């Protein structure tokens, strides 16, 4: 059994289909039993969809973005994996 806090920590991996079958089953069981987490997941998906619509990904970084900021973001992203 997982807690709501546990579920949130696995949310990105769940949406990216990176959980094992056993993990996914536990995650799905929690969502079936917890309406709050199901609502959270639905709002999270909506947020991602709207963000992608408003701010489409681009491989180019504008010249005005400092290289130090780009490096810090990349380092933080790597640390989060």
HELIX and SHEET records of a PDB file:
HELIX    1   1 UNK A    4  UNK A   15  1                                  12    
HELIX    2   2 UNK A   21  UNK A   33  1                                  13    
HELIX    3   3 UNK A   35  UNK A   54  1                                  20    
HELIX    4   4 UNK A   67  UNK A   79  1                                  13    
END                                                                             
